[in-house]
């Protein structure tokens, strides 16, 4: 087994280091973040950093890159206080990845990348109409991280999903949605049906359900 040290990582060529470290967490969720600018223009950006922070209240986090240069998603959601998180189906992975291009602020990624902005139930941020699961969030707090990135914590206010994805026990069948997940910076993968295991207890190994 190869051993890579912190010194090795520091000395790697920049792109090699970027690729390696981005792949270390394993598979990550593929989501599109929808926001609206003060002038009404829409923005859409692919993120792989969404994470669960708590269920009561329901909190989700996303990590943004350093704001030393303009970040349209960050600026818009700070301005409006609202944003949407939309699952990316495998069939639309290429379109979703295209949103990472450096479009000018006045250009809407919804239009350029072939997505439809949908406004629902008076929520001010646009959802992705093509997404099988969409979440409306309101910014609750932001936490600065030592490397210049920012953890944005949002409260879940709305969830829209296809009926077949919701199991009787509240778990989600993401495979039924055709969701994609991401490895590294640009690897998109199909989600397969899971092996579900019961609640783990000492002395009682979980059994596949």
Buried (B, 14 or more C-beta within 10 A) or exposed (E): EEEEEEEEEEEBEEEEBEBBEBBEEEBBBBBBBBBBBEEEBBBBBBBBBBEEBEEEEBBBBBBBBEBEEEBBBBBBBBEBBBBBBBBBBBEBBEBBBBBBEEBEEEBBBBEBBEBEBBBBEEBBBBBBBBBBBBBBBBBBEBEEEEEEBBBBBBBBEBEBBEEEBBEEEEEBBBEBBBBBBBBBEEBBBEBEEEEEEEEEEEEEEEEEE
